Amino acid sequence: MSPDALPSVSVVIATHGRAALLVELLDALDAQTRADVEVLVVDDDSHDDTPEVLAERGTRSIRVARGGPARARQVGWRAATAPIIAFTDDDCVPTPGWLDALVAPIERGDADVVQGRTLPRPDQADRAGPWSRTQLVEAENGFYQTCNIAYARSVLEALDGFHPSFVGPNTSGEDAELGWRAREAGYRTTFAEDALVHHAVWPSSYRAYLRDRRRWGMVIQVIRYHPQTRALAHRRWFYRPSHLRVVAALPVIVGAGIVRWWAPLALLVALFAADLVRTRGRGPVRRRLLHLAQVLVVDVVEVAVFATSSVRYRTLLL
């Protein structure tokens, strides 16, 4: 885009300490088939080479004190100048036709909010594992992930952007809350399958996965502000189907412990034995037992996180 031209689309990116990934993202944005694009990176207090990368590339950027992705995106879209605001993340690589496909429904007047398709990076398939992290969005799923979404600027202005309750370094759910607020206000949403972004696959790490669980209790606020989103939960009250099993098993285990001190241990042994039979032929016994134990700990931790957050936000989700 020439210095004097006005952009038709602004791409807003919140980043924190991912300089190497940011280079790949900026390269992908340079390769877009669309030219009239403004790229705006909000540096959420990075302490790596991010400032140098942005300066070297000449990318328009704003540095803010650490406030989390929701606050960084809020600063970004307000500073952007185009009538359409597209969001993607610093661990994403858009395909060349991404932006054209993403904003086309808004430009045609067919939609006000457009979500695109997101798949794990195919060149990082070897990183996939039971505790790896990535994004897979193949249809409008009700979560409106900011790794691949566009809003008419008028929508963001009317709604005042992201909700202030989701400010902080470890937030979650702010994108879903904004999407549902737009829907409730009568704005039209659609899905653009050809607007493809590849998302990084973060290597499988049980410790990192478990540490990340504590921030997910914040998604209860989405249900607090938008009760109809409870339909997205398992049987309306549980974040995952496995949480229902944990909650159902708790009184049984407690009751068994009252009758016989060793009964809870016997129940756990029976559970593990049943799972070994169910997963027969899927790998060594030791590995299957370890995985089951890890899954059980994750479920218990998550239920505890959601129970605590339910009290905090006065909205039940387990």
PyMOL commands that set and color helices and strands:
alter all, ss='L'
color gray80, all
select helices_A, chain A and resi 19-30+50-57+69-79+98-108+122-127+153-159+164-166+174-184+206-225+227-232+241-259+263-278+285-313
alter helices_A, ss='H'
color red, helices_A
select strands_A, chain A and resi 9-15+37-44+60-64+84-89+92-94+113-120+148-152+189-199
alter strands_A, ss='S'
color yellow, strands_A
deselect
rebuild
show_as cartoon
